[in-house]
Amino acid sequence: MPESISVAVGPGHVTAMAYAPPEDKARAVATVILGHGAGASQSSDFMVAFARGLARRGCHAVTFNFPYTEAGRRLPDRPATLEGCVRAVIAAVRTRASLAAAPLVIGGKSMGGRIASQVAAAGVADLAALVFLGYPLHPPGKPEQLRSAHLPRIRQPMLFVQGSRDAFGTPDELRAVLDPLGASAHLHVVEGGDHSFAVPRRGPVTQAQVFEHVQDDIVAWLLTVLARDA
């Protein structure tokens, strides 16, 4: 079972959940903080599956609720509040010796990843990398409303995991934004996947296999970029 952590955010608090790697792991690959998407909390099947999957592969995985989901509201908080929450979770993680000992990685699902990217663009000390699970490049049907102007200000390596059918930004749309960033941005395409990497039921692989493959690739990428920076 994950450990529950209470994190002070402004006048209130949110709950974070820390998933530990197996005890036989001599050293954690990284501590990966993941924010949830706009329409679901950290207890969604997607968030739990990725937190558990990354933990099994040797990472400390930390998920958390934003203030609006902690309070049971459906409308997301203002950007400043969302960003403040991410910074508060980072600060809380750094007070715990086991979590602080591993390289820090932030990111998340859709909105959670976008907010993490905005925090990183503004500056986070000793940040090792970022992982985005379905980056919301633009609202569905509105490709002109790009959410990418801040990405060039991020100095850390970035991994974008994107479904080939993502209505919030196809891999081709993302490539147009990421190519100018050079080697700092890496794109992993989930063939047949939508914004949550869901694939057709009659496809060549099961949904569970899709998630497993993505989690394998995330950890493989982290091992590569963290070794490069060591």
ABEGO torsion letter per residue (X at the ends): XBBBBBBBBEABBBBBBBBBBBAABABBABBBBBBBBAABBAABAAAAAAAAAAAAAGBBBBBBBBAAAAAGBABBBBAAAAAAAAAAAAAAAAABAAAAABBBBBEEBEAAAAAAAAAAAAEBBGBABBBBBGBBABBBGBAABBBAAAAAABABBBBBBBBAABAAEBAAAAAAAAAAAEAABBBBBBBGBBAAGBBBAABABBAAAAAAAAAAAAAAAAAAAAAAAX
